[in-house]
Amino acid sequence: MRFRHTAEVRSLNPGLAGGALHARGVGGPTDVTARAAAHTARAAARLSATPEGRFPEVPAWRRAYARMGLRPTRYRCASEALLRRLRREGELPRIHPVVDPCNAVSAAYAVPVAVLDADRVAGPLLEVRHARGDEHCTAFGGGIEHPAPGEVTCVDSDGRAHSRRWTNRQSGHSAVHRHTDRILVVAEALHDGGAGTVAQLMATLAGDIAAHWGTAPATALLTPGAPEFDLGGGG
């Protein structure tokens, strides 16, 4: 399976920096508490100095949402939502041993990070593109939604949308669960210097996954010259 952003998405968001990670063997139990806490503490320290709305990473996504015709203070990118929750509640939710460090790293770098059960994504292509309106997305509550035409979403070869409003909300269909063994992680930044931020973020996540599960993830930085990530065999 291949993952990519369309040329149209890239042309409308020229600062887009993407990173992708593929890992197998992440289904076993492990204690991620210490590493997740370290990443969360980094985010909290940054928040203690300035609110998330003043981070350069956040306004860049708000501008992208405005370009999509969405009100940025109603629909927020995933990393801004995590940072707001951390600032207000002092902690991030505990969800799953794979998801928790990804959320903590997302907050630490203020960059949206999506983690998908790769075996729940239909190949051969997963693409961030503008919706036509006939895609179907499974909400976490179990209902079926249809992204509005023109909405940026992440669509597989079966026409299933794995996100709503780009990085606002993931689909429940490909959410990580207790039987997940193989994951695709995607990080996306729009701010100046985003490529460097994403490179650091992906290296951090790869190190965490290797330390927790003893597996060596495959990673890639996605650029206009190299816009695709091939997950290799098995999907």
Contacts in CASP RR format, 6 or more apart in sequence:
PFRMAT RR
TARGET T0000
AUTHOR 0000-0000-0000
METHOD contacts of the structure
MODEL  1
MRFRHTAEVRSLNPGLAGGALHARGVGGPTDVTARAAAHTARAAARLSAT
PEGRFPEVPAWRRAYARMGLRPTRYRCASEALLRRLRREGELPRIHPVVD
PCNAVSAAYAVPVAVLDADRVAGPLLEVRHARGDEHCTAFGGGIEHPAPG
EVTCVDSDGRAHSRRWTNRQSGHSAVHRHTDRILVVAEALHDGGAGTVAQ
LMATLAGDIAAHWGTAPATALLTPGAPEFDLGGGG
1 118 0 8 1.000
1 121 0 8 1.000
1 123 0 8 1.000
1 124 0 8 1.000
1 125 0 8 1.000
1 126 0 8 1.000
1 230 0 8 1.000
1 231 0 8 1.000
1 232 0 8 1.000
1 234 0 8 1.000
1 235 0 8 1.000
2 124 0 8 1.000
2 125 0 8 1.000
2 126 0 8 1.000
2 228 0 8 1.000
2 229 0 8 1.000
2 230 0 8 1.000
2 231 0 8 1.000
3 20 0 8 1.000
3 125 0 8 1.000
3 126 0 8 1.000
3 127 0 8 1.000
3 184 0 8 1.000
3 186 0 8 1.000
3 228 0 8 1.000
3 229 0 8 1.000
3 231 0 8 1.000
4 125 0 8 1.000
4 126 0 8 1.000
4 127 0 8 1.000
4 128 0 8 1.000
4 222 0 8 1.000
4 227 0 8 1.000
4 228 0 8 1.000
4 229 0 8 1.000
5 16 0 8 1.000
5 18 0 8 1.000
5 127 0 8 1.000
5 128 0 8 1.000
5 129 0 8 1.000
5 222 0 8 1.000
5 227 0 8 1.000
6 127 0 8 1.000
6 128 0 8 1.000
6 129 0 8 1.000
6 130 0 8 1.000
7 227 0 8 1.000
8 129 0 8 1.000
8 130 0 8 1.000
9 16 0 8 1.000
9 128 0 8 1.000
9 129 0 8 1.000
9 130 0 8 1.000
9 152 0 8 1.000
10 16 0 8 1.000
10 224 0 8 1.000
10 227 0 8 1.000
12 67 0 8 1.000
13 64 0 8 1.000
13 67 0 8 1.000
13 190 0 8 1.000
15 60 0 8 1.000
15 190 0 8 1.000
15 191 0 8 1.000
15 192 0 8 1.000
15 194 0 8 1.000
16 188 0 8 1.000
16 189 0 8 1.000
16 190 0 8 1.000
17 188 0 8 1.000
17 189 0 8 1.000
17 190 0 8 1.000
17 193 0 8 1.000
17 194 0 8 1.000
17 195 0 8 1.000
17 196 0 8 1.000
17 197 0 8 1.000
17 198 0 8 1.000
17 221 0 8 1.000
17 222 0 8 1.000
17 223 0 8 1.000
18 186 0 8 1.000
18 187 0 8 1.000
18 188 0 8 1.000
18 189 0 8 1.000
18 195 0 8 1.000
18 198 0 8 1.000
18 221 0 8 1.000
18 222 0 8 1.000
19 186 0 8 1.000
19 187 0 8 1.000
19 188 0 8 1.000
19 198 0 8 1.000
19 202 0 8 1.000
19 219 0 8 1.000
19 220 0 8 1.000
19 221 0 8 1.000
19 222 0 8 1.000
19 229 0 8 1.000
20 184 0 8 1.000
20 185 0 8 1.000
20 186 0 8 1.000
20 187 0 8 1.000
20 202 0 8 1.000
20 219 0 8 1.000
20 220 0 8 1.000
20 222 0 8 1.000
20 229 0 8 1.000
21 183 0 8 1.000
21 184 0 8 1.000
21 185 0 8 1.000
21 186 0 8 1.000
21 202 0 8 1.000
21 205 0 8 1.000
21 206 0 8 1.000
21 209 0 8 1.000
21 217 0 8 1.000
21 218 0 8 1.000
21 219 0 8 1.000
22 118 0 8 1.000
22 182 0 8 1.000
22 183 0 8 1.000
22 184 0 8 1.000
22 185 0 8 1.000
22 217 0 8 1.000
22 218 0 8 1.000
22 219 0 8 1.000
22 229 0 8 1.000
22 231 0 8 1.000
22 232 0 8 1.000
23 182 0 8 1.000
23 183 0 8 1.000
23 185 0 8 1.000
23 209 0 8 1.000
23 213 0 8 1.000
23 215 0 8 1.000
23 216 0 8 1.000
23 217 0 8 1.000
23 218 0 8 1.000
24 181 0 8 1.000
24 182 0 8 1.000
24 215 0 8 1.000
25 181 0 8 1.000
25 182 0 8 1.000
25 213 0 8 1.000
25 215 0 8 1.000
26 97 0 8 1.000
26 98 0 8 1.000
26 180 0 8 1.000
26 181 0 8 1.000
26 182 0 8 1.000
26 183 0 8 1.000
26 209 0 8 1.000
26 212 0 8 1.000
26 213 0 8 1.000
26 215 0 8 1.000
27 98 0 8 1.000
27 178 0 8 1.000
27 179 0 8 1.000
27 180 0 8 1.000
27 181 0 8 1.000
27 213 0 8 1.000
28 97 0 8 1.000
28 213 0 8 1.000
29 97 0 8 1.000
30 97 0 8 1.000
30 212 0 8 1.000
30 213 0 8 1.000
31 97 0 8 1.000
32 97 0 8 1.000
32 100 0 8 1.000
32 101 0 8 1.000
32 208 0 8 1.000
32 212 0 8 1.000
35 101 0 8 1.000
35 104 0 8 1.000
35 208 0 8 1.000
35 211 0 8 1.000
35 212 0 8 1.000
36 92 0 8 1.000
36 100 0 8 1.000
36 101 0 8 1.000
36 103 0 8 1.000
36 104 0 8 1.000
37 104 0 8 1.000
38 104 0 8 1.000
39 101 0 8 1.000
39 104 0 8 1.000
39 105 0 8 1.000
39 107 0 8 1.000
39 108 0 8 1.000
39 204 0 8 1.000
40 86 0 8 1.000
40 91 0 8 1.000
40 92 0 8 1.000
40 104 0 8 1.000
40 107 0 8 1.000
40 108 0 8 1.000
42 108 0 8 1.000
43 82 0 8 1.000
43 83 0 8 1.000
43 86 0 8 1.000
43 104 0 8 1.000
43 107 0 8 1.000
43 108 0 8 1.000
43 110 0 8 1.000
44 86 0 8 1.000
44 90 0 8 1.000
46 55 0 8 1.000
46 110 0 8 1.000
47 83 0 8 1.000
47 86 0 8 1.000
47 87 0 8 1.000
51 87 0 8 1.000
52 58 0 8 1.000
52 80 0 8 1.000
52 83 0 8 1.000
52 84 0 8 1.000
52 87 0 8 1.000
52 110 0 8 1.000
53 59 0 8 1.000
53 80 0 8 1.000
55 83 0 8 1.000
55 110 0 8 1.000
56 191 0 8 1.000
56 192 0 8 1.000
57 79 0 8 1.000
57 109 0 8 1.000
57 110 0 8 1.000
57 111 0 8 1.000
57 189 0 8 1.000
57 190 0 8 1.000
57 191 0 8 1.000
57 194 0 8 1.000
57 197 0 8 1.000
58 77 0 8 1.000
58 79 0 8 1.000
58 80 0 8 1.000
58 83 0 8 1.000
58 110 0 8 1.000
59 191 0 8 1.000
60 189 0 8 1.000
60 190 0 8 1.000
60 191 0 8 1.000
60 192 0 8 1.000
61 72 0 8 1.000
61 76 0 8 1.000
61 77 0 8 1.000
61 79 0 8 1.000
61 80 0 8 1.000
61 112 0 8 1.000
61 167 0 8 1.000
61 190 0 8 1.000
62 72 0 8 1.000
62 73 0 8 1.000
62 76 0 8 1.000
62 80 0 8 1.000
63 72 0 8 1.000
63 190 0 8 1.000
64 166 0 8 1.000
64 190 0 8 1.000
65 71 0 8 1.000
65 72 0 8 1.000
65 75 0 8 1.000
65 76 0 8 1.000
65 77 0 8 1.000
65 165 0 8 1.000
65 166 0 8 1.000
65 168 0 8 1.000
66 72 0 8 1.000
68 150 0 8 1.000
68 151 0 8 1.000
68 152 0 8 1.000
68 165 0 8 1.000
68 166 0 8 1.000
70 165 0 8 1.000
75 165 0 8 1.000
75 168 0 8 1.000
76 84 0 8 1.000
76 168 0 8 1.000
77 112 0 8 1.000
77 166 0 8 1.000
77 167 0 8 1.000
77 168 0 8 1.000
78 106 0 8 1.000
78 112 0 8 1.000
78 113 0 8 1.000
78 114 0 8 1.000
78 167 0 8 1.000
78 168 0 8 1.000
78 169 0 8 1.000
78 170 0 8 1.000
79 106 0 8 1.000
79 107 0 8 1.000
79 109 0 8 1.000
79 110 0 8 1.000
79 111 0 8 1.000
79 112 0 8 1.000
79 113 0 8 1.000
79 167 0 8 1.000
80 110 0 8 1.000
82 92 0 8 1.000
82 103 0 8 1.000
82 106 0 8 1.000
82 107 0 8 1.000
83 107 0 8 1.000
83 110 0 8 1.000
85 92 0 8 1.000
85 93 0 8 1.000
86 92 0 8 1.000
86 107 0 8 1.000
92 100 0 8 1.000
92 103 0 8 1.000
92 104 0 8 1.000
92 107 0 8 1.000
93 103 0 8 1.000
94 100 0 8 1.000
95 103 0 8 1.000
96 176 0 8 1.000
96 177 0 8 1.000
96 178 0 8 1.000
96 180 0 8 1.000
97 212 0 8 1.000
98 115 0 8 1.000
98 176 0 8 1.000
98 180 0 8 1.000
98 183 0 8 1.000
99 115 0 8 1.000
99 176 0 8 1.000
101 205 0 8 1.000
101 208 0 8 1.000
101 209 0 8 1.000
101 212 0 8 1.000
102 113 0 8 1.000
102 115 0 8 1.000
102 185 0 8 1.000
102 205 0 8 1.000
103 113 0 8 1.000
105 113 0 8 1.000
105 201 0 8 1.000
105 204 0 8 1.000
105 205 0 8 1.000
105 208 0 8 1.000
106 112 0 8 1.000
106 113 0 8 1.000
106 187 0 8 1.000
108 204 0 8 1.000
109 187 0 8 1.000
109 197 0 8 1.000
109 200 0 8 1.000
109 201 0 8 1.000
109 204 0 8 1.000
111 187 0 8 1.000
111 188 0 8 1.000
111 189 0 8 1.000
111 194 0 8 1.000
111 197 0 8 1.000
111 198 0 8 1.000
111 201 0 8 1.000
112 167 0 8 1.000
112 187 0 8 1.000
112 188 0 8 1.000
112 189 0 8 1.000
113 185 0 8 1.000
113 186 0 8 1.000
113 187 0 8 1.000
113 201 0 8 1.000
113 205 0 8 1.000
114 154 0 8 1.000
114 162 0 8 1.000
114 163 0 8 1.000
114 167 0 8 1.000
114 170 0 8 1.000
114 185 0 8 1.000
114 186 0 8 1.000
114 187 0 8 1.000
115 176 0 8 1.000
115 183 0 8 1.000
115 184 0 8 1.000
115 185 0 8 1.000
116 162 0 8 1.000
116 170 0 8 1.000
116 174 0 8 1.000
116 175 0 8 1.000
116 176 0 8 1.000
116 183 0 8 1.000
116 184 0 8 1.000
116 185 0 8 1.000
116 186 0 8 1.000
117 174 0 8 1.000
117 175 0 8 1.000
117 176 0 8 1.000
117 177 0 8 1.000
117 180 0 8 1.000
117 182 0 8 1.000
117 183 0 8 1.000
118 182 0 8 1.000
118 183 0 8 1.000
118 184 0 8 1.000
118 231 0 8 1.000
118 235 0 8 1.000
119 180 0 8 1.000
119 181 0 8 1.000
119 182 0 8 1.000
119 235 0 8 1.000
120 173 0 8 1.000
120 174 0 8 1.000
121 156 0 8 1.000
121 160 0 8 1.000
121 162 0 8 1.000
121 174 0 8 1.000
121 184 0 8 1.000
121 235 0 8 1.000
122 156 0 8 1.000
122 157 0 8 1.000
122 158 0 8 1.000
122 159 0 8 1.000
122 160 0 8 1.000
123 156 0 8 1.000
123 157 0 8 1.000
123 158 0 8 1.000
123 235 0 8 1.000
124 157 0 8 1.000
124 235 0 8 1.000
125 156 0 8 1.000
125 157 0 8 1.000
126 154 0 8 1.000
126 155 0 8 1.000
126 156 0 8 1.000
126 157 0 8 1.000
126 162 0 8 1.000
126 184 0 8 1.000
127 154 0 8 1.000
127 155 0 8 1.000
127 156 0 8 1.000
128 152 0 8 1.000
128 153 0 8 1.000
128 154 0 8 1.000
128 166 0 8 1.000
129 152 0 8 1.000
129 153 0 8 1.000
129 155 0 8 1.000
130 149 0 8 1.000
130 150 0 8 1.000
130 151 0 8 1.000
130 152 0 8 1.000
130 153 0 8 1.000
131 147 0 8 1.000
131 148 0 8 1.000
131 149 0 8 1.000
131 150 0 8 1.000
131 151 0 8 1.000
131 152 0 8 1.000
131 153 0 8 1.000
131 155 0 8 1.000
131 161 0 8 1.000
132 149 0 8 1.000
132 150 0 8 1.000
133 146 0 8 1.000
133 147 0 8 1.000
133 148 0 8 1.000
133 149 0 8 1.000
133 150 0 8 1.000
133 151 0 8 1.000
134 146 0 8 1.000
134 159 0 8 1.000
135 146 0 8 1.000
135 147 0 8 1.000
135 153 0 8 1.000
135 155 0 8 1.000
135 159 0 8 1.000
135 160 0 8 1.000
135 161 0 8 1.000
136 144 0 8 1.000
136 145 0 8 1.000
136 146 0 8 1.000
136 159 0 8 1.000
136 160 0 8 1.000
136 161 0 8 1.000
137 144 0 8 1.000
137 145 0 8 1.000
137 146 0 8 1.000
137 147 0 8 1.000
137 153 0 8 1.000
137 160 0 8 1.000
137 161 0 8 1.000
137 162 0 8 1.000
137 163 0 8 1.000
137 164 0 8 1.000
137 171 0 8 1.000
137 173 0 8 1.000
138 144 0 8 1.000
138 145 0 8 1.000
138 160 0 8 1.000
138 171 0 8 1.000
138 172 0 8 1.000
138 173 0 8 1.000
139 145 0 8 1.000
139 171 0 8 1.000
139 172 0 8 1.000
140 172 0 8 1.000
140 175 0 8 1.000
141 172 0 8 1.000
142 172 0 8 1.000
145 161 0 8 1.000
145 164 0 8 1.000
147 153 0 8 1.000
147 161 0 8 1.000
147 164 0 8 1.000
147 165 0 8 1.000
151 164 0 8 1.000
151 165 0 8 1.000
151 166 0 8 1.000
152 165 0 8 1.000
152 166 0 8 1.000
153 161 0 8 1.000
153 162 0 8 1.000
153 163 0 8 1.000
153 164 0 8 1.000
153 165 0 8 1.000
153 166 0 8 1.000
154 161 0 8 1.000
154 162 0 8 1.000
154 163 0 8 1.000
154 166 0 8 1.000
154 186 0 8 1.000
155 161 0 8 1.000
155 162 0 8 1.000
156 162 0 8 1.000
160 171 0 8 1.000
160 173 0 8 1.000
161 171 0 8 1.000
162 170 0 8 1.000
162 171 0 8 1.000
162 173 0 8 1.000
162 174 0 8 1.000
163 169 0 8 1.000
163 170 0 8 1.000
163 171 0 8 1.000
164 170 0 8 1.000
164 171 0 8 1.000
166 188 0 8 1.000
167 188 0 8 1.000
176 183 0 8 1.000
182 234 0 8 1.000
184 231 0 8 1.000
185 205 0 8 1.000
187 198 0 8 1.000
187 201 0 8 1.000
187 202 0 8 1.000
187 205 0 8 1.000
188 198 0 8 1.000
189 195 0 8 1.000
189 197 0 8 1.000
189 198 0 8 1.000
191 197 0 8 1.000
195 221 0 8 1.000
195 223 0 8 1.000
198 221 0 8 1.000
199 221 0 8 1.000
202 219 0 8 1.000
202 221 0 8 1.000
203 219 0 8 1.000
205 217 0 8 1.000
206 217 0 8 1.000
206 219 0 8 1.000
207 217 0 8 1.000
209 215 0 8 1.000
209 217 0 8 1.000
210 216 0 8 1.000
210 217 0 8 1.000
218 231 0 8 1.000
218 232 0 8 1.000
220 226 0 8 1.000
220 229 0 8 1.000
222 228 0 8 1.000
222 229 0 8 1.000
END
